[in-house]
Amino acid sequence: MYHIAKRLSGKHTIYLLSYTKHPLAGEIRRQLDAIEIPIRNALATKNLGLYYLVNIPQIYAAIKQVISNEDIDIVVHANILPSLIASKIAKKFKIPCIYDYLDHYPESATVYYTRGKNVVEQGVRLLVAQALKNSDAVITPSYGLKKVLEDINHNKPIYVVPNGVDADIFKPIDQTLARKTIGLDTDYKLALLHGSLDVWIDVASVIKAVSKLRQTIDIRLLIVGFSHKRSYYRLLLEYAKRYNIDKYIYTYPIQQYEKMPIFINASDIVFSPVKKMIMNLATPLKIAEALSCSVPVVTTNIFEYKIWYKYGVFTYNTYADLEKILKKLLNELDEFKKILAEYSIEFRNKFSWEKIAGEYEYILYSISQKKININGN
């Protein structure tokens, strides 16, 4: 949503709800040309779910204030409880409303729960279903999530808009230069594991595969990222020690967005070992950004990837498949990368955020026009 909003902000006025005193408020924020709406008298909590619950009145007041006082053409929401609030207020004021379903909230909201998981999941499902009912349309980044949404509420138009890539930043650069920039040598193969390293990522298989490959290939692992539950990141490093490859792992903290192309281009392959969960039925940024840099991706066999990506994504079902794919890919890497270098040009054109923002804008316009015609205004 940030990438799309950034490109639409030059043509439209965007009002952005700012979650004052949010538990993650201290994290690095990207700059967006938008009018921020603070949540007045917000109460601070350490728990994400609790934050939204204790601030229901304040969130309601903040959204209602901007909708009632400003000339809002359309409301776009992408959350759970705040989405329900925003959709109710938009419906009350007869303003068109779109649910950007960028994640499968009933699953992602409960991913860390061990106790009471089913209760929380059912509660979130009810909130999501009601917000969907209140909305005029839904935008989602994959056909898999579209199918899930049709099962929850099949009466609303659902538009599929994939995630894209900043084609001006994510593009091929010389690997030797990229490695030199981050202080690494070039006399070994390098696999990148980056982004959010959490319970929906199968890090064990990656560590085990790199350990096995090292018997015949000098391959090393580059890790750039973080985990919301820090214990999972520690678990990754424990696996590395267990398989005796900890000295062949290079770890970096989370990087600024603009620096990630250097780490991707420094790598020979990018790992995306997601578990087969509904929330992973998406069009991942890390895959798009790797292909844009003409770096092949090794990932779990999720059918969505085969729909969107013509070349450069190598999928596996089992651990044995993973080993075979890695061996073949690394042994024929020059040939694969030559073909991928040509495909990346086509890819950057097709999946640029500018193009996708245009598709998104067209949907916003069409939904707002339909609503105007229905209301007779």
Secondary structure, DSSP 8 states (H G I E B T S, - for coil): -HHHHHHHTTTS--EEEE-TT-TTTTS------SEEEE-TT----SSHHHHHHHTHHHHHHHHHHHHHHS----EEE-SSHHHHHHHHHHHHTT--EEEE--S-HHHHTTTT-SSSHHHHHHHHHHHHHHHHHHSSEEEES-HHHHHHHHHH-TTS-EEE----B-TTTSS---HHHHHHHTT--SSSEEEEEEEE-STTB-HHHHHHHHHHHTTTS-EEEEEEEE-SSHHHHHHHHHHHHHTT-GGGEEEE----GGGHHHHHHT-SEEEE-B-S-GGG-S--HHHHHHHHTT--EEEE--HHHHHH--SSEEEESSHHHHHHHHHHHHHTHHHHHHHHHHHHHHHHHHSBHHHHHHHHHHHHHHHHHHHHHHHT-
